[in-house]
Amino acid sequence: MGNRRLARELAMQALFFIDSNPGDTEAALGLFCRSFTPPERVRPFFHDLVAGVLDARPAIDAVIQRYSQHWKIDRMSGVDRNILRLAIFEMFWRLDIPAKVSINEAIDIGKKFGTEESGAFINGILDGIRIARENGDIDLVVGKAPPPDDDSED
């Protein structure tokens, strides 16, 4: 397994752990890293992913909500939700990684850790976001959520 794939898998697990243990994010991340120590070779990318998702989570979650038709983000599986967060972070803040690579990695991780439907679910949402981004319909800035869809359901 490649270093980036391992870092992505560990980052998804750390974000899932943080989601499952609301409260002190730093303490939860510290506990995760003590229990499942990321190998030295993947730590920089792992920390970049986790910190980036946590910093941009409100904006990322707004995008997920906007592009996940008929799904509330809090009703999604924790695995799928955190894989989506990672991929969206990469697509908008890690421009050194092609969007298609981020999407393919997310699909593969979803198939490994999620349900039978996770790969298709993740692909559908991320591909819609990729197309919107390429068309200039969406742009993210950390801390700033995109405008809501006119036909969005609450």
Phi, psi and omega in degrees: 000138180288161181298316182292321178298314179298318179297319179296315180298316178293322178296318178299317180294320179295316179295322176299316179298317179296317176301322184280348182231072183297152181130236183281102182299316181297319179295318179296317178295319178299316178297316178301312183293330176286326182277325182229070187300117176295136177303149182309320185293340182251354186302314182301314180291319177304309182294323177298315180296310183296311181297319180296315179296316181296320179293322186259008188306317179301316179292318180297314181297325177296321178292316178302313181299320182293324186257003177255087184301130176066017178233125171277141185300324181284351177264350178287158174296146180299326178295307182300315181302315183282332172294316177300316180301314180298312183297319180293320175303312180299317184296329185253335184242349177243075186289352175284351180249119178301142181304321181296328176293314179300318180294314180298319177297317180297318179298314181297318179292322176298319178295325182284317188253343185263205180269180178299329182269353187302316182302311181293320179298310180297315180300315182300314181291312184293324179293322175298320178292319178300314180297315179299319179296314180297328179277358180078016181277349183211138174211137182247143172232133182307131178086355181237116180282151176289159179295147181290152173293146177293329183256022181288150178257140176255000000 
